[in-house]
Amino acid sequence: MRLPQIRLQSQMAKINITQTPASQQITQRKADMSIEQPSAELSIHTTPSKLTIDQTQAWEDLDLMSILKRNTKFAKEGSQALFKGMARRARQGRELMRIEQQGDPLISQAVENSSKDKKDINVKFIPSPFSVKTDYRPSEVNISVRQNKPIIQANPHKPEHDYQPGTVNVEMKQDADLQIDFINLYT
């Protein structure tokens, strides 16, 4: 016996997907940069030191002096001796005027006029201490520094961006198909 049959033959649909990936490139050139540092300006001003040594008094203590100084010294000593002698003679004259009141001035005046001044015997330092005078003025140093700031120039470059978007293509590679057959329907 033959039974009727239905034969089904199907074919699945197939999809074809084609994809192109996206492309992106980012580049950036380095910035153009220049740095310049001017030198600092330095100036140094120095006043010289000065040492002054005055030995005049030490030379005078050694009896080595200029003729003008020696003349002045002798004139002063002579003037003092003159006034001292005048004062002694005036005093002795007054004593002689009053001879009746004061005893015997002639003997004391004769002893005074005949004797010389006694000299002191002692140690004497030549030249005298601190007779050499010194004066020192130290030098002065003035330092002046002027800084110069750096000169910086920078020119940045913008980034270069290249973007290609990706694509997706979807298409039917195979259509769906269904075939139906009937077998042994009419026997």
C-alpha positions in Angstrom: 0.0 0.0 0.0 1.1 3.3 -0.9 0.5 6.1 1.5 0.4 9.6 0.4 3.4 11.6 1.5 4.3 15.2 1.8 7.9 15.9 1.3 9.2 19.2 2.6 12.6 20.4 1.5 13.7 23.6 3.1 16.7 25.7 2.7 17.7 28.2 5.4 18.4 31.9 4.4 22.0 32.9 4.7 23.1 36.5 5.4 26.5 37.8 4.2 28.0 40.5 6.4 31.0 42.4 5.0 32.6 44.7 7.5 35.2 47.4 6.8 36.9 48.4 10.1 37.1 52.1 11.0 40.5 53.8 10.5 41.8 56.5 12.8 45.1 58.2 12.8 46.1 61.0 15.2 49.5 62.7 14.7 50.8 65.8 16.3 54.1 67.4 15.3 56.3 68.6 18.1 56.0 72.2 19.1 58.5 74.7 17.6 60.3 75.9 20.7 63.3 78.2 21.1 64.8 79.1 24.5 67.4 81.8 24.8 69.1 82.7 28.0 71.0 86.0 27.9 74.0 86.1 30.2 73.6 87.9 33.5 75.3 91.3 33.7 77.8 91.5 36.5 79.8 94.6 37.4 82.3 94.8 40.2 83.6 98.2 41.3 86.5 98.3 43.8 87.9 101.2 45.6 91.6 100.5 46.4 92.6 100.2 50.0 94.8 102.9 51.4 97.5 102.5 54.1 99.1 105.7 55.5 102.2 105.5 57.7 103.3 108.7 59.4 106.9 108.4 60.8 107.4 112.1 61.3 107.4 111.9 65.1 109.7 108.9 65.1 112.2 110.7 62.9 112.0 113.7 65.2 112.6 111.5 68.2 115.8 110.4 66.5 116.7 114.1 65.9 116.3 113.6 62.2 114.0 116.4 61.1 113.7 118.9 58.3 115.5 122.2 58.5 112.2 124.1 58.7 111.0 121.9 61.6 114.4 122.2 63.3 114.3 126.0 63.0 110.8 126.1 64.4 111.9 123.9 67.4 115.0 126.0 68.1 113.0 129.2 67.9 110.4 127.8 70.3 113.1 126.6 72.7 114.9 130.0 72.5 111.7 131.9 73.1 111.0 129.8 76.2 114.5 130.2 77.5 114.3 133.9 76.9 111.1 134.3 78.9 112.4 131.9 81.6 115.6 134.1 81.8 113.6 137.3 81.9 111.4 135.9 84.6 114.4 134.8 86.7 116.1 138.2 86.3 112.9 140.1 87.3 112.5 137.8 90.3 116.1 138.3 91.3 115.8 142.1 90.8 112.8 142.2 93.1 114.7 140.2 95.7 117.6 142.7 95.5 115.2 145.6 95.8 114.0 144.1 99.1 117.4 143.1 100.3 116.7 144.7 103.7 113.7 142.4 104.3 114.8 139.0 103.3 118.2 138.1 104.5 121.0 137.6 102.1 119.7 137.2 98.4 123.2 137.7 96.9 124.5 134.3 98.1 121.4 132.4 97.0 121.4 134.2 93.6 125.1 133.5 93.1 124.6 129.7 93.8 121.5 129.7 91.5 123.3 131.5 88.7 126.5 129.4 88.9 125.0 125.9 89.0 123.7 124.2 85.9 120.5 122.2 85.7 121.0 118.6 86.7 120.4 116.1 84.0 118.3 113.1 84.7 119.9 109.7 84.1 117.2 107.4 82.9 116.3 105.0 80.2 114.8 106.6 77.2 113.2 104.7 74.4 113.9 106.1 71.0 111.6 106.4 69.1 108.9 107.0 71.7 106.0 104.4 71.8 103.3 105.0 69.3 105.3 107.6 67.5 104.7 105.8 64.2 101.1 106.5 63.3 99.2 104.3 60.8 95.9 104.8 59.2 94.3 102.1 57.1 91.2 102.4 55.0 90.1 99.0 53.6 88.9 98.7 50.1 85.2 98.6 49.3 83.8 96.1 46.8 80.5 96.9 45.2 79.0 93.9 43.3 76.0 94.5 41.1 74.2 91.6 39.3 71.4 92.0 36.9 69.6 88.9 35.8 68.2 88.5 32.4 65.1 86.4 32.2 65.0 83.6 29.6 63.3 84.3 26.3 61.0 81.3 25.6 59.0 81.1 22.3 56.8 78.2 21.8 54.5 77.6 18.8 52.4 74.5 19.4 50.9 72.6 16.4 47.3 71.3 16.5 46.8 67.6 16.3 46.1 66.1 12.8 43.1 63.8 13.1 42.2 61.5 10.2 39.1 59.3 10.7 37.6 57.0 8.2 34.4 55.5 9.6 33.9 51.7 9.2 31.1 50.2 7.1 29.0 47.2 7.6 27.2 45.7 4.5 24.5 43.2 5.2 23.2 41.3 2.1 21.4 38.1 1.5 23.8 35.4 0.4 21.1 32.7 0.0 17.3 33.2 0.1 15.1 31.0 2.2 13.4 28.3 0.2 10.7 25.8 1.0 9.6 23.1 -1.5 6.6 20.9 -0.8 6.1 17.7 -2.8 3.2 15.4 -2.6 3.9 11.8 -3.4 1.3 8.9 -3.9 -1.7 11.0 -3.8 -3.5 9.3 -6.7 -3.0 5.6 -6.7 
